[in-house]
Amino acid sequence: MRTKLLYQEDSYIREFEATVLEVNGNEVILDRTAFHDGTGGVQADSGYIIFGNERYFATASHKGGEVVHVLDRAPVFKPGDVVRGELDWEKRYKKMRLHTAAHILSAVLYNKYNALITGGEITHEYARDDFNIEGDMATVRKAFEEAVAVVNEIAQRGIEIKVYWLPREEALKIPGVVKLAERMPPDIPRLRIVEIPGVDVQADGGPHVKNTREIGVVKIIKVENRGKGKKRLYYTVE
């Protein structure tokens, strides 16, 4: 990948300058970006790419191993030009809050039920996670309700979140560093680790809040039975 991912160093960057590397129709690759590209189950960021007096609505995407900024029209700028990016911060920040909440939730269910995530999605409106937890739906709902109560208690502790990199081999020795049932981290030499001290450690490449208190209050929207090994929880933060 040619693009430096600014959010992996600082998830709070809202505006940035970047040099254009490639333009293909309305698709643009930059040398650096704060836009998350939608990998890892987190909805891609949107916002604007600005060049002079021209403002282009942009949505990030992951294509061919690159972060591609898909604009609302073909741009007038060309490779080598310097542009400015602006995130839709309200949507991004909500996703950050939900993303950190999702890590705590997965840790709580992993520790109590040895449950792993079998699918999920985080949007700016809600998150959904599928867990391979078994039992009738009344039992599963109660388990989810109890887990969310624990998540909210942990969030209010105001724990500072740590982000750092470890060699892949060392990282994969950490118990529970991967909580996805059917997916391993990318085959790269160093993995980005997101740690909520005393609560959770996971390999993760996406944006998160700095302190658990920023999450707010997690509220269940609904619970669904999606079949064996797939009990789905929809939730949001307020």
N, C-alpha and C positions, 0 to 999 in steps of 0.2 A: 504494500500500500504506500502510495506517494504522499498521502495527506497526513499531517500531524493532527492528532485528535486532542484538541485543547481541553475538552471536558474531562479527559482522563487525568489531567493535572489539576484542573479547577473547574468544577461543575457550575460555578456561578458566573462564568464569563458570558455576558449577554451580547456584546458587540466585539468585533474583531476586524482587523485588516488582513488581507491575504493576496497572494499573487496567483493569477490565473495560470494553470498548467495546461488545460485542454478545454476546447469548446467543440461540442458535436451537436449541432442543431440547437436545441434548448437545454442541453445537458452540459454541465460545467464541473470540472475537477479543479480544486484549489490546493495550494501547498499546505494550507492549515484551515481548520474549521472548528467551530463550537457546536455545529449541528450534529446531533446523534442520528445515525443512519438507519435505525430501526432494527438492528440486530439484537439478539438476546431476548426477544419477546417484548421489547419496549417500543411503543409507537414512535416512528421517525419524527424528528423535529421539523417545524416549518418556520418561516420568517421571511426576511428580505435580503437580497443581494443588491447593493447600491453601487452605481458607477456614475459619477457626475450627478446630473439631474435625473437619471433614470433609476427607477426602483422596480425590481423584479420580484414578484412573489416566488418563493422557493420552498421546495420540500426535499429533504434529504432521502437518499436511497442507497442501497448497497448493491452494486453491480460489478461483476467481473473482478471482485476483490478490491474495488475502489469505492470511496464515498463520492457519490454523484449528486450534485445539486440540480434538481429538475426545476427549471424556471417556467413561468407562465407564457414566455415567448422567447424567441431567439434573441440573444443579447447583441449589443453593438460593440462590446469589448472583445478583446482577443487575447491569446496567450501572451503573458508578459505584463499585462495590465494589472494594476492594483485595484481591488474592489473592497467594499466594506460589507460585512455581514451583520444582520440584526436578528436575534431570535424572537419568536413569539414567547416571551418569558412567562407569561401567566400559565400557558399550557405546559411548558417545560418544567416549571417549578412544581406543578401538581403531579407530574409524572415522577419527579424526583422523590417527592413525599411518599407516593404510592410504592415506588421501587424499594425504598428503604423499609417501609412497612412490610412489603412482601418478603424481604430477607428475614425479618424477625419472625413473621408468621411461619415461614418454612422451617426455621430453626426450632420453634416451639413444637410444631407437629412432628418434626424429625426426632427430637429428643424424647417426646412422650409416646409416639406411636411408630417410630422408625419409618414414617411416611416420606415418600419422595414425590417430587413434582413430575407429573406426566404431561403437562402442557400448561400454557399460560399466555396472558397478554396484559400489557399495561398501556392504557390510553390516558388522555388528560381528564377523562370523566370517571373512569372506574378501572379496577383491575379484576382479572379472573385467574384463578389457579385451579388446576386439576391435581388431586392427590390420590395415590394408590392406597387409600385408607378403606378398610372394609367394614361392613356392618349394615344394619337396616338404616333407613334415612333418618329416623328419630335419633338413633345413636350417633350418626355422623353429624347431624345438625348440632347436637349437644357438644360434640367434640370441637366443632368449628367455633361455636359460641364461647366455649371455655378458652380456646386458643386465642381468639380475638381479645377477650378480656385480659389475658396475659400480655398480649402485644401492647395494649393500651397502657397497662401498668408499666411495662418496660419503656415505652415511648416517653412517659412523663418523668423518667429518671434523668433525662437530659444527658445522655451518654454521648460523648464526642466520638465521631466515627473516624477510623483510621483507613487510609488508602496507601498501599505500597506494592512493590513488585518483588517477586521471589523467583528463583530458578524453578522451572516447571517440575523437575523431579522432587525438589524439596517441598514445593507447594502441595503436590498430590499426596504427600505423606500425612497431611493434616486431616484428622478425622472430620468427615462431613463437609470438606471444602467444596465438594460437588454434590448438590442436592437435586440434580436432575436425573430422572430414572433412565433416560435413553440418550443422553448427550454428554460428551466430555468437552473440556475447554479446547480451544484451537491448538493445533500442534505447533506451538511457538516456544522458543527457549525460555522466555520469562513470562510469568502470569501476573496480572494485576489482581491484587487481593483487597477485598473490602471487609474490614473487621469492625464489628460492633463489640467492643471488649466485654467479656463475660457473657455474651449472648450468642454471637455467630461469627464465623469466618467463612467466606466464600470467594472463589475465583469469579470475577465479574468485571466486565469492561464498560459498564454503563454509568450514567450520572446518578449521584446520590446527594442527599442533604448532609450537612456537617454535623448536626446534632439531632438526636432522636426526638427531642421536644418539638422540632419543626414539623414532624409528621402530623400533629394534631390528634384527632380522635378517629380511629378506624371503625367503620360501621358496615355491618353486613347488609347487602342488597337482597341476595337470594342464594339458595343452595339447590343444586341439581344433581340428580343421578345420571351420569353419562355412560353407565355400564361398568363392568367389572374393572376394578383398578382405576376408576376415573370418577371421583366425587368432586364436583365443581363448586367453588365458592366465588361469588361475585361480591366485591366490597369497594368502598370508597373511603376518602378521608375528608374530615370537616374541621 
